[in-house]
């Protein structure tokens, strides 16, 4: 694949900078609308999500018990 020219890379960099500013402004707007999010850390958000089973990632899948070797299987090994 040919390497993009410096001209295209400059446009991509400017576009990335504009998008970064847009995202930063959107985050600031969300923080103004939901000020309680400002005080939560990532760890406490994860803990609160895990406490609610509806928000947990694996809420619908039951956990399996680990398989244990029987005495006969250990003897065979």
Order of alpha helices (4+ residues) and beta strands (2+ residues): alpha-alpha-alpha-alpha
